[in-house]
Amino acid sequence: MIDANEGELDKIDRAILRELQKNARISNQELSEKVGLSPSPCLRRLRRLEDEGFIAGYTVRLDEEKIGLPVAVFLSIKLDRQVDAQLTSFETEIMKHPEVVDCWLMTGENDYLLRVLAPGLREYEHFLTGKLTKIPGIASIQSSVSLRRVKGGL
């Protein structure tokens, strides 16, 4: 077993993280019951996980359809050059577009993978042709429209 005092995760720490991923609003009482600890040690572990950066923050997962963004498109982006200045320039530009909700630097054939949300295909087309293709240095864009999410989260 890994010693939790050395900045590593043991079985109970991992159980705490699993439960928080299911429900970050769980009470400490409920959490302690689910992981088999009394409330005080559970809270100490939770605070340590936060302090040591294992828990980066707490967020709300929105229902994209209900907030009017039912169209999810994944884009594979290839830049014309893979040098630091080009990567930095692309990343700076992509941060300006709220339609892009996720952006990953990738290995392999393409340089970036983006997830874009839009109210409809017409709005996505406007984003693609009116904004994304205007970013300098993009060599190619491949779009894949999501039909439905099968599994989400960690």
Stockholm file with secondary structure:
# STOCKHOLM 1.0

chainA/1-154         MIDANEGELDKIDRAILRELQKNARISNQELSEKVGLSPSPCLRRLRRLEDEGFIAGYTVRLDEEKIGLPVAVFLSIKLDRQVDAQLTSFETEIMKHPEVVDCWLMTGENDYLLRVLAPGLREYEHFLTGKLTKIPGIASIQSSVSLRRVKGGL
#=GR chainA/1-154 SS CCCGGGTCCCHHHHHHHHHHHHCTTCCHHHHHHHHTCCHHHHHHHHHHHHHTTSSCCCCCCCCTTTTTCCEEEEEEEEESCCSHHHHHHHHHHHTTCTTEEEEEECSSSCSEEEEEEESSHHHHHHHHHHTGGGSTTEEEEEEEECCCCSCCCC
#=GC SS_cons         CCCGGGTCCCHHHHHHHHHHHHCTTCCHHHHHHHHTCCHHHHHHHHHHHHHTTSSCCCCCCCCTTTTTCCEEEEEEEEESCCSHHHHHHHHHHHTTCTTEEEEEECSSSCSEEEEEEESSHHHHHHHHHHTGGGSTTEEEEEEEECCCCSCCCC
//
